[in-house]
Amino acid sequence: VYFFSMTTDFTKAALGAEGVGRDVKMIIGNGYCPNHAEYVLDIMRKNTYLRGLYEQRYC
């Protein structure tokens, strides 16, 4: 699961994906994801490795 800003430039993302020279699957969202904040916080609480990466970078 990857949450992104609705201002993401998907043209640039597609060109970047093409630039790596591999087939990639791009799924482009088009709206609001209910309970996204609680979902992300729950992932951070349960996954100590991911939380460690986050804390190392942002804390």
PyMOL Python script that loads the backbone (N, CA, C, O; Angstrom):
from pymol import cmd

cmd.read_pdbstr("""\
ATOM      1  N   VAL A   1       0.852  -1.174   0.000  1.00  0.00           N
ATOM      2  CA  VAL A   1       0.000   0.000   0.000  1.00  0.00           C
ATOM      3  C   VAL A   1       0.890   1.226   0.000  1.00  0.00           C
ATOM      4  O   VAL A   1       1.834   1.318   0.784  1.00  0.00           O
ATOM      5  N   TYR A   2       0.592   2.154  -0.867  1.00  0.00           N
ATOM      6  CA  TYR A   2       1.355   3.391  -0.951  1.00  0.00           C
ATOM      7  C   TYR A   2       0.368   4.535  -1.067  1.00  0.00           C
ATOM      8  O   TYR A   2      -0.425   4.586  -2.007  1.00  0.00           O
ATOM      9  N   PHE A   3       0.415   5.449  -0.116  1.00  0.00           N
ATOM     10  CA  PHE A   3      -0.445   6.617  -0.162  1.00  0.00           C
ATOM     11  C   PHE A   3       0.352   7.765  -0.763  1.00  0.00           C
ATOM     12  O   PHE A   3       1.541   7.911  -0.476  1.00  0.00           O
ATOM     13  N   PHE A   4      -0.284   8.572  -1.584  1.00  0.00           N
ATOM     14  CA  PHE A   4       0.416   9.657  -2.249  1.00  0.00           C
ATOM     15  C   PHE A   4      -0.487  10.875  -2.317  1.00  0.00           C
ATOM     16  O   PHE A   4      -1.701  10.793  -2.133  1.00  0.00           O
ATOM     17  N   SER A   5       0.136  11.990  -2.584  1.00  0.00           N
ATOM     18  CA  SER A   5      -0.606  13.231  -2.725  1.00  0.00           C
ATOM     19  C   SER A   5      -1.391  13.221  -4.031  1.00  0.00           C
ATOM     20  O   SER A   5      -0.935  12.664  -5.030  1.00  0.00           O
ATOM     21  N   MET A   6      -2.535  13.818  -4.023  1.00  0.00           N
ATOM     22  CA  MET A   6      -3.318  13.895  -5.255  1.00  0.00           C
ATOM     23  C   MET A   6      -2.701  14.887  -6.237  1.00  0.00           C
ATOM     24  O   MET A   6      -3.182  15.016  -7.363  1.00  0.00           O
ATOM     25  N   THR A   7      -1.643  15.589  -5.830  1.00  0.00           N
ATOM     26  CA  THR A   7      -0.942  16.488  -6.745  1.00  0.00           C
ATOM     27  C   THR A   7       0.241  15.801  -7.411  1.00  0.00           C
ATOM     28  O   THR A   7       1.029  16.451  -8.099  1.00  0.00           O
ATOM     29  N   THR A   8       0.373  14.498  -7.213  1.00  0.00           N
ATOM     30  CA  THR A   8       1.460  13.749  -7.830  1.00  0.00           C
ATOM     31  C   THR A   8       1.381  13.879  -9.351  1.00  0.00           C
ATOM     32  O   THR A   8       0.305  13.772  -9.938  1.00  0.00           O
ATOM     33  N   ASP A   9       2.530  14.110  -9.977  1.00  0.00           N
ATOM     34  CA  ASP A   9       2.597  14.213 -11.437  1.00  0.00           C
ATOM     35  C   ASP A   9       2.844  12.819 -12.003  1.00  0.00           C
ATOM     36  O   ASP A   9       3.981  12.350 -12.033  1.00  0.00           O
ATOM     37  N   PHE A  10       1.785  12.162 -12.447  1.00  0.00           N
ATOM     38  CA  PHE A  10       1.903  10.780 -12.905  1.00  0.00           C
ATOM     39  C   PHE A  10       2.591  10.665 -14.260  1.00  0.00           C
ATOM     40  O   PHE A  10       3.098   9.597 -14.606  1.00  0.00           O
ATOM     41  N   THR A  11       2.615  11.743 -15.025  1.00  0.00           N
ATOM     42  CA  THR A  11       3.376  11.719 -16.271  1.00  0.00           C
ATOM     43  C   THR A  11       4.854  11.548 -15.960  1.00  0.00           C
ATOM     44  O   THR A  11       5.537  10.742 -16.594  1.00  0.00           O
ATOM     45  N   LYS A  12       5.351  12.303 -14.987  1.00  0.00           N
ATOM     46  CA  LYS A  12       6.754  12.169 -14.582  1.00  0.00           C
ATOM     47  C   LYS A  12       7.012  10.796 -13.974  1.00  0.00           C
ATOM     48  O   LYS A  12       8.062  10.199 -14.208  1.00  0.00           O
ATOM     49  N   ALA A  13       6.067  10.300 -13.204  1.00  0.00           N
ATOM     50  CA  ALA A  13       6.229   8.969 -12.604  1.00  0.00           C
ATOM     51  C   ALA A  13       6.311   7.902 -13.687  1.00  0.00           C
ATOM     52  O   ALA A  13       7.123   6.982 -13.591  1.00  0.00           O
ATOM     53  N   ALA A  14       5.481   8.016 -14.710  1.00  0.00           N
ATOM     54  CA  ALA A  14       5.499   7.043 -15.806  1.00  0.00           C
ATOM     55  C   ALA A  14       6.803   7.121 -16.583  1.00  0.00           C
ATOM     56  O   ALA A  14       7.364   6.091 -16.955  1.00  0.00           O
ATOM     57  N   LEU A  15       7.290   8.327 -16.830  1.00  0.00           N
ATOM     58  CA  LEU A  15       8.567   8.477 -17.531  1.00  0.00           C
ATOM     59  C   LEU A  15       9.713   7.923 -16.696  1.00  0.00           C
ATOM     60  O   LEU A  15      10.637   7.313 -17.235  1.00  0.00           O
ATOM     61  N   GLY A  16       9.660   8.131 -15.386  1.00  0.00           N
ATOM     62  CA  GLY A  16      10.682   7.570 -14.501  1.00  0.00           C
ATOM     63  C   GLY A  16      10.646   6.056 -14.500  1.00  0.00           C
ATOM     64  O   GLY A  16      11.690   5.404 -14.509  1.00  0.00           O
ATOM     65  N   ALA A  17       9.449   5.495 -14.489  1.00  0.00           N
ATOM     66  CA  ALA A  17       9.312   4.038 -14.523  1.00  0.00           C
ATOM     67  C   ALA A  17       9.842   3.483 -15.835  1.00  0.00           C
ATOM     68  O   ALA A  17      10.478   2.430 -15.855  1.00  0.00           O
ATOM     69  N   GLU A  18       9.584   4.185 -16.922  1.00  0.00           N
ATOM     70  CA  GLU A  18      10.092   3.758 -18.228  1.00  0.00           C
ATOM     71  C   GLU A  18      11.612   3.857 -18.272  1.00  0.00           C
ATOM     72  O   GLU A  18      12.278   3.044 -18.913  1.00  0.00           O
ATOM     73  N   GLY A  19      12.150   4.852 -17.589  1.00  0.00           N
ATOM     74  CA  GLY A  19      13.590   5.077 -17.582  1.00  0.00           C
ATOM     75  C   GLY A  19      14.394   3.978 -16.919  1.00  0.00           C
ATOM     76  O   GLY A  19      15.580   3.836 -17.216  1.00  0.00           O
ATOM     77  N   VAL A  20      13.798   3.194 -16.033  1.00  0.00           N
ATOM     78  CA  VAL A  20      14.542   2.118 -15.373  1.00  0.00           C
ATOM     79  C   VAL A  20      14.669   0.894 -16.266  1.00  0.00           C
ATOM     80  O   VAL A  20      15.392  -0.044 -15.931  1.00  0.00           O
ATOM     81  N   GLY A  21      13.976   0.893 -17.395  1.00  0.00           N
ATOM     82  CA  GLY A  21      14.117  -0.189 -18.364  1.00  0.00           C
ATOM     83  C   GLY A  21      13.505  -1.512 -17.940  1.00  0.00           C
ATOM     84  O   GLY A  21      13.967  -2.571 -18.363  1.00  0.00           O
ATOM     85  N   ARG A  22      12.482  -1.463 -17.118  1.00  0.00           N
ATOM     86  CA  ARG A  22      11.797  -2.678 -16.655  1.00  0.00           C
ATOM     87  C   ARG A  22      10.293  -2.470 -16.751  1.00  0.00           C
ATOM     88  O   ARG A  22       9.793  -1.346 -16.736  1.00  0.00           O
ATOM     89  N   ASP A  23       9.593  -3.589 -16.848  1.00  0.00           N
ATOM     90  CA  ASP A  23       8.137  -3.497 -16.790  1.00  0.00           C
ATOM     91  C   ASP A  23       7.722  -3.244 -15.352  1.00  0.00           C
ATOM     92  O   ASP A  23       8.178  -3.934 -14.440  1.00  0.00           O
ATOM     93  N   VAL A  24       6.876  -2.278 -15.150  1.00  0.00           N
ATOM     94  CA  VAL A  24       6.362  -1.974 -13.816  1.00  0.00           C
ATOM     95  C   VAL A  24       4.846  -1.881 -13.889  1.00  0.00           C
ATOM     96  O   VAL A  24       4.279  -1.579 -14.939  1.00  0.00           O
ATOM     97  N   LYS A  25       4.209  -2.141 -12.778  1.00  0.00           N
ATOM     98  CA  LYS A  25       2.755  -2.015 -12.696  1.00  0.00           C
ATOM     99  C   LYS A  25       2.455  -0.734 -11.936  1.00  0.00           C
ATOM    100  O   LYS A  25       2.776  -0.620 -10.753  1.00  0.00           O
ATOM    101  N   MET A  26       1.848   0.217 -12.601  1.00  0.00           N
ATOM    102  CA  MET A  26       1.488   1.480 -11.967  1.00  0.00           C
ATOM    103  C   MET A  26      -0.011   1.479 -11.697  1.00  0.00           C
ATOM    104  O   MET A  26      -0.818   1.247 -12.597  1.00  0.00           O
ATOM    105  N   ILE A  27      -0.363   1.737 -10.459  1.00  0.00           N
ATOM    106  CA  ILE A  27      -1.768   1.841 -10.078  1.00  0.00           C
ATOM    107  C   ILE A  27      -1.993   3.286  -9.648  1.00  0.00           C
ATOM    108  O   ILE A  27      -1.413   3.746  -8.665  1.00  0.00           O
ATOM    109  N   ILE A  28      -2.817   3.978 -10.370  1.00  0.00           N
ATOM    110  CA  ILE A  28      -3.023   5.399 -10.120  1.00  0.00           C
ATOM    111  C   ILE A  28      -4.346   5.591  -9.390  1.00  0.00           C
ATOM    112  O   ILE A  28      -5.411   5.223  -9.884  1.00  0.00           O
ATOM    113  N   GLY A  29      -4.249   6.167  -8.220  1.00  0.00           N
ATOM    114  CA  GLY A  29      -5.445   6.415  -7.417  1.00  0.00           C
ATOM    115  C   GLY A  29      -6.234   7.599  -7.940  1.00  0.00           C
ATOM    116  O   GLY A  29      -5.724   8.427  -8.694  1.00  0.00           O
ATOM    117  N   ASN A  30      -7.474   7.662  -7.530  1.00  0.00           N
ATOM    118  CA  ASN A  30      -8.312   8.762  -7.998  1.00  0.00           C
ATOM    119  C   ASN A  30      -9.251   9.281  -6.920  1.00  0.00           C
ATOM    120  O   ASN A  30     -10.315   9.818  -7.231  1.00  0.00           O
ATOM    121  N   GLY A  31      -8.874   9.128  -5.666  1.00  0.00           N
ATOM    122  CA  GLY A  31      -9.785   9.627  -4.648  1.00  0.00           C
ATOM    123  C   GLY A  31      -9.291   9.412  -3.235  1.00  0.00           C
ATOM    124  O   GLY A  31      -8.137   9.050  -3.001  1.00  0.00           O
ATOM    125  N   TYR A  32     -10.166   9.636  -2.330  1.00  0.00           N
ATOM    126  CA  TYR A  32      -9.886   9.577  -0.903  1.00  0.00           C
ATOM    127  C   TYR A  32      -9.964   8.144  -0.404  1.00  0.00           C
ATOM    128  O   TYR A  32     -10.846   7.386  -0.808  1.00  0.00           O
ATOM    129  N   CYS A  33      -9.045   7.775   0.470  1.00  0.00           N
ATOM    130  CA  CYS A  33      -9.040   6.440   1.076  1.00  0.00           C
ATOM    131  C   CYS A  33      -9.537   6.568   2.518  1.00  0.00           C
ATOM    132  O   CYS A  33      -8.821   7.108   3.361  1.00  0.00           O
ATOM    133  N   PRO A  34     -10.730   6.092   2.819  1.00  0.00           N
ATOM    134  CA  PRO A  34     -11.266   6.207   4.177  1.00  0.00           C
ATOM    135  C   PRO A  34     -10.343   5.558   5.206  1.00  0.00           C
ATOM    136  O   PRO A  34      -9.787   4.486   4.964  1.00  0.00           O
ATOM    137  N   ASN A  35     -10.188   6.203   6.336  1.00  0.00           N
ATOM    138  CA  ASN A  35      -9.391   5.710   7.465  1.00  0.00           C
ATOM    139  C   ASN A  35      -7.911   5.532   7.140  1.00  0.00           C
ATOM    140  O   ASN A  35      -7.236   4.721   7.773  1.00  0.00           O
ATOM    141  N   HIS A  36      -7.400   6.276   6.166  1.00  0.00           N
ATOM    142  CA  HIS A  36      -6.008   6.105   5.771  1.00  0.00           C
ATOM    143  C   HIS A  36      -5.036   6.436   6.900  1.00  0.00           C
ATOM    144  O   HIS A  36      -4.010   5.770   7.041  1.00  0.00           O
ATOM    145  N   ALA A  37      -5.336   7.440   7.695  1.00  0.00           N
ATOM    146  CA  ALA A  37      -4.422   7.829   8.769  1.00  0.00           C
ATOM    147  C   ALA A  37      -4.310   6.725   9.819  1.00  0.00           C
ATOM    148  O   ALA A  37      -3.203   6.378  10.230  1.00  0.00           O
ATOM    149  N   GLU A  38      -5.414   6.182  10.246  1.00  0.00           N
ATOM    150  CA  GLU A  38      -5.396   5.107  11.239  1.00  0.00           C
ATOM    151  C   GLU A  38      -4.706   3.869  10.685  1.00  0.00           C
ATOM    152  O   GLU A  38      -3.986   3.183  11.409  1.00  0.00           O
ATOM    153  N   TYR A  39      -4.921   3.580   9.409  1.00  0.00           N
ATOM    154  CA  TYR A  39      -4.293   2.424   8.763  1.00  0.00           C
ATOM    155  C   TYR A  39      -2.764   2.554   8.785  1.00  0.00           C
ATOM    156  O   TYR A  39      -2.057   1.606   9.125  1.00  0.00           O
ATOM    157  N   VAL A  40      -2.270   3.726   8.422  1.00  0.00           N
ATOM    158  CA  VAL A  40      -0.821   3.956   8.407  1.00  0.00           C
ATOM    159  C   VAL A  40      -0.253   3.893   9.816  1.00  0.00           C
ATOM    160  O   VAL A  40       0.798   3.288  10.027  1.00  0.00           O
ATOM    161  N   LEU A  41      -0.921   4.502  10.776  1.00  0.00           N
ATOM    162  CA  LEU A  41      -0.435   4.455  12.156  1.00  0.00           C
ATOM    163  C   LEU A  41      -0.400   3.023  12.676  1.00  0.00           C
ATOM    164  O   LEU A  41       0.523   2.654  13.402  1.00  0.00           O
ATOM    165  N   ASP A  42      -1.378   2.223  12.321  1.00  0.00           N
ATOM    166  CA  ASP A  42      -1.408   0.823  12.733  1.00  0.00           C
ATOM    167  C   ASP A  42      -0.232   0.053  12.133  1.00  0.00           C
ATOM    168  O   ASP A  42       0.381  -0.770  12.813  1.00  0.00           O
ATOM    169  N   ILE A  43       0.083   0.314  10.876  1.00  0.00           N
ATOM    170  CA  ILE A  43       1.246  -0.323  10.244  1.00  0.00           C
ATOM    171  C   ILE A  43       2.521   0.057  10.988  1.00  0.00           C
ATOM    172  O   ILE A  43       3.367  -0.798  11.252  1.00  0.00           O
ATOM    173  N   MET A  44       2.661   1.327  11.323  1.00  0.00           N
ATOM    174  CA  MET A  44       3.861   1.794  12.027  1.00  0.00           C
ATOM    175  C   MET A  44       3.965   1.173  13.419  1.00  0.00           C
ATOM    176  O   MET A  44       5.065   0.871  13.881  1.00  0.00           O
ATOM    177  N   ARG A  45       2.840   0.982  14.082  1.00  0.00           N
ATOM    178  CA  ARG A  45       2.856   0.365  15.414  1.00  0.00           C
ATOM    179  C   ARG A  45       3.272  -1.102  15.348  1.00  0.00           C
ATOM    180  O   ARG A  45       3.998  -1.580  16.219  1.00  0.00           O
ATOM    181  N   LYS A  46       2.820  -1.811  14.329  1.00  0.00           N
ATOM    182  CA  LYS A  46       3.056  -3.253  14.233  1.00  0.00           C
ATOM    183  C   LYS A  46       4.389  -3.624  13.592  1.00  0.00           C
ATOM    184  O   LYS A  46       4.933  -4.688  13.889  1.00  0.00           O
ATOM    185  N   ASN A  47       4.925  -2.778  12.725  1.00  0.00           N
ATOM    186  CA  ASN A  47       6.135  -3.105  11.982  1.00  0.00           C
ATOM    187  C   ASN A  47       7.314  -2.322  12.549  1.00  0.00           C
ATOM    188  O   ASN A  47       7.529  -1.164  12.191  1.00  0.00           O
ATOM    189  N   THR A  48       8.075  -2.960  13.437  1.00  0.00           N
ATOM    190  CA  THR A  48       9.178  -2.262  14.104  1.00  0.00           C
ATOM    191  C   THR A  48      10.286  -1.871  13.129  1.00  0.00           C
ATOM    192  O   THR A  48      10.940  -0.846  13.319  1.00  0.00           O
ATOM    193  N   TYR A  49      10.505  -2.677  12.087  1.00  0.00           N
ATOM    194  CA  TYR A  49      11.535  -2.341  11.101  1.00  0.00           C
ATOM    195  C   TYR A  49      11.166  -1.056  10.357  1.00  0.00           C
ATOM    196  O   TYR A  49      11.989  -0.150  10.225  1.00  0.00           O
ATOM    197  N   LEU A  50       9.938  -0.985   9.876  1.00  0.00           N
ATOM    198  CA  LEU A  50       9.477   0.202   9.158  1.00  0.00           C
ATOM    199  C   LEU A  50       9.494   1.424  10.070  1.00  0.00           C
ATOM    200  O   LEU A  50       9.893   2.513   9.657  1.00  0.00           O
ATOM    201  N   ARG A  51       9.059   1.234  11.302  1.00  0.00           N
ATOM    202  CA  ARG A  51       9.068   2.348  12.254  1.00  0.00           C
ATOM    203  C   ARG A  51      10.487   2.833  12.502  1.00  0.00           C
ATOM    204  O   ARG A  51      10.726   4.037  12.599  1.00  0.00           O
ATOM    205  N   GLY A  52      11.436   1.898  12.604  1.00  0.00           N
ATOM    206  CA  GLY A  52      12.838   2.272  12.789  1.00  0.00           C
ATOM    207  C   GLY A  52      13.368   3.097  11.627  1.00  0.00           C
ATOM    208  O   GLY A  52      14.081   4.080  11.834  1.00  0.00           O
ATOM    209  N   LEU A  53      13.024   2.702  10.404  1.00  0.00           N
ATOM    210  CA  LEU A  53      13.444   3.476   9.226  1.00  0.00           C
ATOM    211  C   LEU A  53      12.862   4.885   9.267  1.00  0.00           C
ATOM    212  O   LEU A  53      13.550   5.863   8.974  1.00  0.00           O
ATOM    213  N   TYR A  54      11.592   4.972   9.634  1.00  0.00           N
ATOM    214  CA  TYR A  54      10.930   6.272   9.721  1.00  0.00           C
ATOM    215  C   TYR A  54      11.599   7.151  10.779  1.00  0.00           C
ATOM    216  O   TYR A  54      11.888   8.321  10.530  1.00  0.00           O
ATOM    217  N   GLU A  55      11.840   6.583  11.951  1.00  0.00           N
ATOM    218  CA  GLU A  55      12.453   7.351  13.036  1.00  0.00           C
ATOM    219  C   GLU A  55      13.870   7.784  12.683  1.00  0.00           C
ATOM    220  O   GLU A  55      14.287   8.892  13.017  1.00  0.00           O
ATOM    221  N   GLN A  56      14.604   6.912  12.009  1.00  0.00           N
ATOM    222  CA  GLN A  56      15.970   7.243  11.609  1.00  0.00           C
ATOM    223  C   GLN A  56      15.983   8.430  10.639  1.00  0.00           C
ATOM    224  O   GLN A  56      16.866   9.286  10.704  1.00  0.00           O
ATOM    225  N   ARG A  57      15.021   8.468   9.766  1.00  0.00           N
ATOM    226  CA  ARG A  57      15.001   9.524   8.755  1.00  0.00           C
ATOM    227  C   ARG A  57      14.382  10.824   9.256  1.00  0.00           C
ATOM    228  O   ARG A  57      14.880  11.905   8.940  1.00  0.00           O
ATOM    229  N   TYR A  58      13.303  10.738  10.033  1.00  0.00           N
ATOM    230  CA  TYR A  58      12.536  11.934  10.361  1.00  0.00           C
ATOM    231  C   TYR A  58      12.612  12.395  11.815  1.00  0.00           C
ATOM    232  O   TYR A  58      12.140  13.487  12.133  1.00  0.00           O
ATOM    233  N   CYS A  59      13.192  11.595  12.699  1.00  0.00           N
ATOM    234  CA  CYS A  59      13.225  11.998  14.112  1.00  0.00           C
ATOM    235  C   CYS A  59      14.602  12.469  14.528  1.00  0.00           C
ATOM    236  O   CYS A  59      14.804  12.843  15.683  1.00  0.00           O
TER     237      CYS A  59
END
""", "prot")
cmd.dss("prot")
cmd.show_as("cartoon", "prot")
cmd.util.cbc("prot")
cmd.orient("prot")
